[in-house]
Amino acid sequence: MKKINIKVMIGAFMLSLLSMACSDILVEEPRATYDPGFFTTKEGVESGLTSMYAHLRYIFGQGYYYNITLTGTDEYTWAASADANFKDADMTSGGTMTPSSSRADVLWNAAFPNINTASGVIENAEAVGLAPSLIAEARFFRAFDYFYLVQTFGGVPLDLGAGNLKFNTSTVRVSTRNTVPEVYTIGIFPDLKQAILDLPDAPRIIGAATKTVARLYLAKAYLTYGWWLENPKGISTYPEAPRTDPDGHPASWYYQEAYNVATEAIANPGPFKLMDTYYQVHLASNDRNNEILLFADHTNASQQYNGGIDFGYANGEAPDNFASWMVTPQMENLRSWDGKTYLKKAAPNETVDSLDISGNKIPNYTVSSVPREAAQWGGRPWTRMAPPIGVFTNTFADKTNDSRYDGTFTSVFHANWQKNNTSTVLYNANALPVYPGNNSIGAVGINLGLGDAILTFLPDEALAASITYPSADNKDNTNRNISNVGAGVIPARADYVISPNGINRQYYPGLWKIGTHRTDNGTGLGTPNGSTCRPFDIAKFSELYLVAAEAVVKGASPKANLGARDLVNVLRARAGKWSFSNADNAAKVEDHSAALIAATPATIDLNYILAERSREFFGEGYRWFDLVRTQKWEEIAGTYQIADAGSHEPKTFTRNIKAFHYLRPIPQGQLDRLDMPEADVKAYQNPGY
């Protein structure tokens, strides 16, 4: 295929750089525009540095970019309310990835302006007296953005109009795509290595870049580049380039360096560490804990420093964090019975105040027992993405010992109607009574505002034969155990139930770990349609263990007691420690570490590493990158099972994953901005699109 030399249009960004502070972390007066000359002043350079943290919010937590990192993998498929953004990413049921529908444009449009800003900071910082440690933050972010870009699109431009890695101040409408090796060896590795030398061990302010986060990304970059050089399945790259390293190193060298850098970070963590339990990592009131190396920040303290998104009603747009909306099912549809009203009565307008359900007195299930709430277990249900059945039967098969299932999902939806309803009791499955919680404030992590279970997603199929689901033609609400969400009943149980094989595209466990959180709810339901106000986690200390373990699987020589199984078992031992049960909404202090360690295979292979990565980082935006890096996408996620909305009969779906899909298409908007011969614009696009 023809190789061309063209340059990307980026420089105009400097005339419209938004610089909004990152809540309690970075405080700055927001500016509507910057003139390029502003970067020759200390204030301008410092403002540019601050904007790098703000730019994270335009990528991470942005719901449509979140979709492109997960939909189409073994972690998520499209859900009942999905539009083409999600069906195209899933590549089943008529969806086809195109340059116009791929939401990887979110990354492209946010990363390149930030790269140019970073170059401006790096070029001007020394002249205005900026410390090397601050310049290192700019180097980190330039490499950070390039790393995400090269994984997503293949080779991308290093020259934005003024030369490789130079600050551009003019509008340029031509572009050259560098090769993958050039992006890594010129644009990623040098910046990260210098950042590690100059960054501090401890962040200068909460959430700022450190040696540890730079080491994580250097280790990930070495690992990913090693895979690219090896190319075990012969997948094409673009722009076309030989799978050889300009520095002469083989893939094995990069795997070893990935291991060395990752274990160095583990041995010298600075203030970072693993939290004692998995639950503590993701509890919203414990955000910004010492396991989190980098996050896109948000706050309830100030609408201005939250990015200007309306606290009361948000539209789902950057820089808001609305990723959790995409994976939240519509459990507000659940209905219970007030014990008084009947669908069919003995006489017109008769009111019966007993629980007599004999004859034609059929309970009328009309009361919302789990109304929408701005809480971590719930939030705003856009229902765009649904987890396939294999997530619950395979990935999280062990739900007894391993706390990561409970610390990842909302698998039980509890009563909370008392926050907008005065009823002291309702009647649920089998017309059995259920009770709400109260609105008092309990111990940290214990939400006393939740009551009895209204709907339970069962952990396995052990009780499947006992479940009676409502018939598909029961449209007149005559089933006495109607849930309004198609859930089933088990004799003598007051909660509705759905087993793993009954999960469908409309109703499924929600993603508790990234669920909404507000600090202004009081004792009510809060404002679930407003901004989420949680930071979105981007990088974790825990990933260092799995990066190092994967490097060992790929042939790196391990240190004593730091082999692949040792590293994996550090996380599995932590996963066995419980401090709280989301399903029971109660404290649970148990230690199943020994059982999990014993269950770890004696020999760790790549598939096991990938399974552990999914258990550890499920729904956090890692999965597409993991499957593409290891070239396991089609093998692991090529087929999946889920039931259609309104059904509990699983179907098998096949994804149309081709080799060229391992690169996302260059966004159509970028192609439209290029002022070049038509043939050159066409050649700029990745093959297959």
N, C-alpha and C positions, 0 to 999 in steps of 0.2 A: 504494500500500500504506500502511496506517496507520502513522503515526509515533508512538512512545510514549516516555514518560519513566519510566525505572526505574533502579535503582542496584545495583551489584554487591556480592556478599558477599565481603569480603576481610579486614576488620579482625581477625578471629579469628586470622589468621596470626601476628600479633605475639605471640601467646601461645605459639607453638610454633616460633619461628624457629630453624632449625639453623644454626650458624655454625662450620663446620669450615675449618681453615686450608688454604691452597693451597700445600702442600709447602714448597719452599725460598723461596717468594715471600712469603707472609704467615703469620706464626706467631702463634697465639692459643690461649688455653685454650678448648676447645669447651664450650658450654653447652647444656643440654637445652632450657631455656625462657628467654624474656625477658618481663619485665613492661613494658608501655608506658612506665612511669615511668623505666625504665633509660635511655631515650633522652634524658632530661634531664641525664645525666651524660656527662662526656668519655669515660669508658670505654665507655658504651653506644653513643655515636655512633661511636666508632672501631670497635667490634665490628660495628655495622651496616654500616659501610663495608667491612670485611673480608668480611662475608657476601655482599656483592655479587659478589665474585670467586668465592666458593664456589658461588653459585647457577648459575654458568655450567655446572657439571658436571651439573646436573640437566636440562640441555637438550642441550648439545653433546657428542657421544660417546655419548649415550643412544641405543641401537640402534633403538628404535621411532620416535623422532623423526627420526633419521637416515633411516629408511625413508621417512617422509612427505615429505622434501625431495628425494628422488631417484627412488623407485619411481613408475613412470608417466610418466617423461620418456624422452628418447632415450638417457640414460645407464644406466638400470636398469629391468628388469622383475622379476617374481617368479621365484624359483628353486625347485628341486625340493623343498626342505623347507619352503617357505613356508606360513604359515597365513593366515587371513583378514586379519590386519593388513596383509599385503603384497599379497594378491590384490585386496583392496578398494582399496588405494592405486593399484594398476596399472590398474584399471578394464577389464580384459579377462578372458576365461575365467571369467565368472560373478561377478567382483568388482564391488561397488557401494559407493561411499563413503557412509557414514552418520554421524550424530552420535555413535553409540556405537563405531564402528570406526575413525574417523579419529584417528590418533595425534598430530594437532595439539593434542590435549588436554595433551600434555607441555609445550608452550610456554605455553598459557593458564595452567596450574596453577603453573608456576614463575615466570612473568614478573610477574603481578599482585602477588604477595606482595613481590617484589623492588622493584617500583615503589613500593609503600607504604613499604618500608624506606628507599628513596632519599628519599622525601618527608620521612620522619622525620629523616633525617640533615640534609637541607637546612634544615629548619625549626629545628633545635636546634643546628646546628654552630657558628654564630657566637656564641651565648650561652655555649657551653662552650669557646670559644677555638680552634676548628678552623680551620686555614689555608684561605684561598680555593682554593688548589690542590687540597686534599682535598675540599672541597665540590664542586669541579668534577668530581671522579671520580663522585660521586653523581649529578650532573646528566647526565654522560655515560651512565651505566647506565640512568637513567630514560628518556632518549631512545632508547637502544639497544633496550630492551625494547619500547617503544611502536612503534618502527620495524618490528620483526619481527611484532608483533601486527597492525598495520594492513595490512601486506602479506598476512598470512595470512587474517585474518577480515574485513577492511573496517573500518568505524568501530567503535571500542571505547570503554569508559568512561574518561573523565578524572576523574570524581568517584567515589571509592571509598567514599564515605559521609560525608565531612566537607567536601566542596567540591572544585572542580577542582584537581588536583595538590596536595591537602592530605593530611597524615598522618592516617589514620583509626585510632582505637583501640577502636572498638566493632563488634560484629557487626551487619552490615547485609545484609538478604536481599531487597533490591530493587535494580534497576540501570538506568541510562540509558546507551545506546550513543550516543556522539558521532559526528558525521559524519567522513568521511575528511579533508576540509579542516581541520576543527577539530583533529583529532589531530595533523596535521602542523604547523599554524600556531600552536597553543597548546602542544602536548605534546612536539614533537620539535625544530623549528627553534630556538626560543629557548634551550632547554637546551644544544643542541650549539654554538650560537654563543657562549654564555657559557663553556662548557667550553673552547672553543678559546682564548678570552682568558686563562683562568686556569690551564689545565693547563701543565705544564712541557714543554720540548722532549724531554728525556730522562726515562724512567720513574724514579720515586723508588725503586722496587725492581723487580726483573725481572718483567715482565708487567703492570705497572700502566699505567693509561690515560695517554696523552700527547696533545699537540696533533695529532700525525700521525694517530692512530687516530680522533680526533674529526673531523678534516677528512675522512678517508675516509668516515665515516658521514654527515657532512653532505652531501658530494658525492653519495653514493648516494641519500640521501633526496631531494635536489633532483632528481636524475635520475629517480627513481621517481615522484615527485609530478608532474614534467613529463609523463611518460607518462600518468599518471592523468588529468591535465587534458586532454590531447590525445585520449585514448580512441579510437584510430584505427579500431577494429572495433565500436565502440558497445556494449561490454559493460557490463551494469548494475552499479551499485554498491549498497551497503547499509550503514547506513540511507540511504534515498534522499536525494540531494543534487545540486544542479546542478553541472556540471563547471566551476565558476568558482572563482577564488581570492579569499578574503576580503580579501587585500591588493591585489587588482587586477592581479596580474601574469599574463601569458599563459604558456603552456607554454614558449615560446621563452626567456623570461627565466630560467626554472628550469634549462633546459639550459645556458644560458650560465654561470649561477652554479655548476652542477655542474662544468663545465670549469674555471672560475676557481679554485674551491676545490681541486680535484684537482691542478691544475698548481702551485698554491701549495705543496701538500704535497710534491710531487716536487722542487720547487726548494729547499724548506727541510725536509729529512727528519729533522733531529736525528740520532740514532745509527742510523737505519734505512737500509737499502739492499737492492738485489737481491744475492742470492748469486751467485757466479761461474758456477755451473752449476745446472741444475734438480735434478740428483741431490742436491746438497748441501742443498737446501731441505728435502727429505723424509727424509734419512737419519736414522734414529732416534737414533743417537749424537750427532747434531747438532741435536736438538730445541732450541727456544727460541733460534733463531738470529736475526740482525738483520733478516731479512725478515718475521718474524712480529710483527704488531702487537698481537694479542690471542689468548689461548688459554685453554681450560679445563684447568687444570693437574692433573697426577697425578704420583705419585712412587713409586719403589721403596724410598726411604729409610725410610719409616715407614708402617705400615698405618693408623695414626690419621690422619695428614695426607694419606693417599690417599682418605679419605672413609669408612674403616671397612670397605671391601670385602675379603673374604678373599683373601689372596695365593695360597692353594693351590687354591681352587675357588670361582669366582664364579658367581652364578645369572643374570647378565644383568639388572641392575637399577640404577637411578640410586642414587648418583652415580658409578657406575663408567663407564669408557670401554670399551664393548663394541661399538662400531660396526663394527669390522673383522670381527667374527665373522659379521656378516650377509652379507658379500660374499666370504667365504673358501670355496672349493670343497673337496670331500672328497678331497683328493689322498693322504691317508693310506691310501686304498683301493688305491693302486697296488701291483702285485705283480711280483716278478721270480723267477727260478729259481735254486736253489742249485747246480745242475749235478749233483745226485746223485739226487734223488727223481723218480719218474716216475708219471704218472697211470695208465698201463697198462704192466705189466711182462711179461717173458717167462714168469715163473712167480710164484706167490703169494709175497709178502714178499721178493722178490728186490731186492737193493741193487746198483745199477750205478754205478761210480765213474768212468765215462767220459762224454764228451759225445756218445756215439753216439745219435743221435735217429732212426735208421733203423727201419723196420718199425713195430711197435706200441709202441715205447718213446717215449712222448710226455712231454715235460718237464712237471712239475707246478709251475706258477707260484704259489707260496704265501708267499714271503718279502716282508715289507713293506720296500720299499727307500727310501720317503720317509715315515717315521713322523712323527706329529704333533710339532711342536717350537714352543716359545715363541720364535719368531724372526720377523723382519719379513717374510720371504717366505711364512710359513705362519701358524701360530696355530690357533685353535679354529674348526673349520668348521661353522657353523650353516647355511650355504647357503640363505639366505632371499632373496637378491637376485642376479640374474645380468645381465651386460651383453649387450644385443642385438648381433647380428652387425654392424650398421652402425657401431658404435663402432670396430671394427677395420678395416672396409673403407672407411669415410668419414671419421670424425673423426680417426683416427690412420692415415690412408692412407700418409703418409710416415714410415716407421719407420727409414730409413737416415740421413737428415740430422737429423731432429727427435728430440732425446733425450727428449722428454716421454712418448713411449710406453714406453720402457724405464724411465724414472723414475717411471712410474705403476703399471705392472703387473708381476706375477710371471708371465712368459710361459714360463719354463723351470723345471721342478721338478727339482732336483739330488739326487743320492744323499746321504743323511745317516745311513744305517743303522748306521754304526760306533758311533753314540752309544748303541745298545742291542743290538748284534749283533756277534759276533766275526768274521763272514765277511769275508775280505779281497777277495773277488771274487764278483759275482753275474752272472747271464746274463739279458739283457733282450730286446728285440726281435730277431728273427732268431737267437735263442740266442747273441747276441754278448756278450762280457764287458763289464761296467761296474764301475767302482772307486769307492770312497767317498773322501771327503776325510779330513783328519786333524783332531784336536781342538786343535791348537796355535793360539795367538792371533797373527793376522797384522797387517798394517798397517790403519789405520782404513779401514773400508768394505770390506775384503777378508775374507770369511768363509771361512777355510781349512777349516771344518767341512763344506763342501759339495764333493761330488765330481762325477762324470760326470752328464750329462743323462739323466734317466729318462723324462720326458715333455716334449715341446716343442709349444707352440702356434705353428704356423708363421706367419710374417708376412703371407703372401698365398697365393693359389691357384696359384702357379707349379708346385708339385709335386703338386697335387691328383690328377692322373691317375695318379700313381704310388702313391697310398695305397691299401692294402687294409684296410678296417675289418672287424672280426669280424661274422659274419652274426648277424642278430637272433635266430635260433633256436639259436644255439650255447650251450646252457645246461649242457653237460656238461664244459666247460673243455677240449675237445679241440683247440682252435686252438693251435698251437705258439707263437703270438705273443700269447697272451692277456695283457691288461694288467690285467684286473679293473675297468677304468673305461671299457671300450668304445673305447679309442684304437686308431688304426691303425698300420700299419707301412709303411715304405718299404724296398725291398731295400738291403742292405748298411749300413743305419743301425741303431745299437744303441738309440736312443731311440724310444719310442712318439711318435706325432704326431697332431695334430688341426689341420686347416686352419681358417681363419676361418669358412667356410660350414658347418663341422662342429660348431661350438660349440653346446652345448645347455644346458638349464636346470640340469644337474647338474655339468657339468665345463666350466670356462672359466678364463681367466687371473684370478688373484687380484689384489687391490688392494694392491700393495706399499707405496704411499706412506703409508697409514695403518695398516700392519700392526703386529702386537703387538711389544712390546719389553720385555725384562726384563734386569736387570743381575745377577741371582742364578742364572743357568743353570749356571755353571761350565763344565765340558766335556761336559755331558749335554744332554738334551732340555729340561730346565727344567720349568716347570709351565704348560703351554699352556692349561690349564683355569682358571687363576687370573686375577687382575686384569691388565689390559693394561699399566697403569702409564705410559702415554705421555700427554703433553698432547694435547688435540685442538685443532688450529688453527682459529681462527674468522675472523681478518682478516689480510691480507697486504699488504705494501707494493706488491707487483706489481699488485694490483687497481686502484690509482690510475691506471695507464696505460690500462687498458681502460675504466674509467669515463670518463676524459677523452676517449678515442677515440670511445666511443659518443655522448657529448655532441656531438662534432663532426659525427658522422653525422646527428644530429638537428638540426643547424643552428647550433651554437655557432661563433662566430668564433675560429679558432685563433691562437695566437702563432706567431712565426717558428720554423720547425723543430720545431713541436709539433703538427702536423696529425695526423689519424687514422692515416695510414700510418706517420708517424715514430714515433708512440707504440706502435703495434702491433709495429713492427720492433725496438723496444728488447727486447721479450720474445722475439721470434722469433730475434733474434741470440743472446740468451742460450741459447735452446733448442738452437741449433746447436753449442753447446760441450759436449763430453763429458769427463767425468773418470773415469767408471766404467761398466761394462756389467753390469747385473743379469742379463741373459740369459747372458752368458759367465762371470759371477762373477769378473771380472778387471778390472784397470785398463784404461781406454781413453781416451787423451788425443788427441782429434781436434776440429777446428773446422770445422763446416759452416755457419757463420753466413752467409757470402756466398751460399750456395745458397738458404738459407731466405729471406733478404732479397730475393733476385732473384725468388723464387717468389711473393712477396706481391703481390696485385693492385694495379694502379696506383690504382684507386678502391676504397676500402673501403666496403662496404655493411653493413647490419645483420646479415644472415645470416653474413657473414664474422666480424663481431665476436662473434656468439654461438658460432661454431665455435672461435674462438680462446679464448673463455672456457671452453669445454669442454675444450680441450686443456690449458689452464693449470690449471684448478681441478676436473678430473674427479673425481667421487666425494667431493667435500669438502662437499656439502650446499648448493651454490649453485643447482643447475640448475632446480628448480621455480620459484624466485623469478625467475630470468632469463627463463624462458619465459612466466611470468604477467605480469611487468612489461612485456614487449614484445608481449604478446598473440599470441605465436607458438606456444603450447603445442600446439594441435591440428595446426597446419601442420607442425611439426617432429617431433612425437612421436605423432601420431595413429595411425600404423602402424609396425610394426617386424617384424624377422625373427629367429627363433631356432628351434632344433630342440627337440623334446620330449626329456625325459630318456631315455637309452638309444638315441637316434637321432642320425644326422648329416645328416638331410634337413631343410633349413630350411623353416619354415612362416611365412606372413605373418599377423600378428595386427592387429586394429583395436581401438583404444581408444574407449570411449564417452565422449568428452570433450564436455561441454556448456558453454555460456556461464556457467551458474551455478557450475560447478566451479572457476572462477577465484577463488572464495572458499571456504575450508574451512568446514565446519559448526561452529557454536558447540558445544562438547562437551556431550554429554548430561548429564554430571555437573554442569555449571554450571546447566543448565536445571532439574535436579532440586532444586538448592539454593535456587532463587528462590521466595520466598513472595509470589506475586502472582496476580492473576486469570489464569485459564487462557488467555484470549485474549491477554493481554499476554506471557505466557511464550512462546506460539506465535509472536507477532510479533517476539520477541527473536531468533529463529533466522533465519539467512540463507535467502533464498528458494531453493526447489528441494530443501531437505532436510526 
